[in-house]
């Protein structure tokens, strides 16, 4: 029984979160390759939202849980609209940041999410800090260490450790990168602008985790919530992207590879990731879900080297090691808190079961 509980409560969420990080990095890599082939940033964003909504609506219809809507339906619907607006902001900022930089930088700065989420969770009283407990101290230190590792990745590039064999010098080209790039109007690399976009993206992402956790508490039907979320997000995205991209020819998809990138980003990078994160938020909470972000730096470095022609630098390796130390520190702190909570609950049940017996003896003595 304990092994089965460990499997469903610990191992399955761990594997699901790792798969979600792989899907996120794969989506970012696909976006970078698609825009290098001339696809508009706004076209990609809208089509991905439509694919995500179309993929989730049938699942919501067939796997709908019998959960009752909260009494205040207007407030509940407004929360989902706000959630969709936050998701749209994340996607627009993230895609714009990728235009200026790379998936590796995105994954590096995404390590700010555990710190952002932890601070927001404390602010909204979803997490408690007890400086007398080692678990709280380790979580704080682990968040700081993860952020330090992300800064190392961004600020210290270092010498090339692994050079991509597919890319001729001096231009770095990969398996998914066209030779030469087809989009001459593509923004020039600007890592400062890209980094700022990612910082605001992951701040919005942290708010998304907090709000989504509150929504799932009052309406625990993850698939239906995510399906409605993407449907509203597509409706919000359509006017923005149609106004921003007025060239009707840009909306025609003629390259099958670009269609594959959009389908993968909508199905795996958006709907699959959102469903897994929503399920994880309901099961484990926002800090647990956000603490898996540091893993994406190693995944992005590997995908970038193979698929986009990025070289692997020493700074990425050192930063990934530092990030991993902080990452496991956060997980240890969460596991320790769960263990202490379980012991406290067990002690509470034991004391409550003994109370009526003590009262019975007192009555007998009277």
LINRA-V471883 format. One record per run of one state. SS is the DSSP state (2 for helix, 1 for strand, 0 for the rest). FROM is the first residue (numbers start at 0). TO is the last residue. If there is no record, write none. Layout:
BEGIN
SS_FROM_TO / SS_FROM_TO
END
This chain:
BEGIN
0_0_0 / 2_1_35 / 0_36_39 / 2_40_61 / 0_62_71 / 2_72_99 / 0_100_101 / 2_102_108 / 0_109_110 / 2_111_122 / 0_123_132 / 2_133_154 / 0_155_158 / 1_159_161 / 0_162_189 / 2_190_217 / 0_218_220 / 2_221_243 / 0_244_246 / 2_247_250 / 0_251_254 / 2_255_282 / 0_283_284 / 2_285_289 / 0_290_293 / 2_294_307 / 0_308_310 / 1_311_312 / 2_313_364 / 0_365_365
END
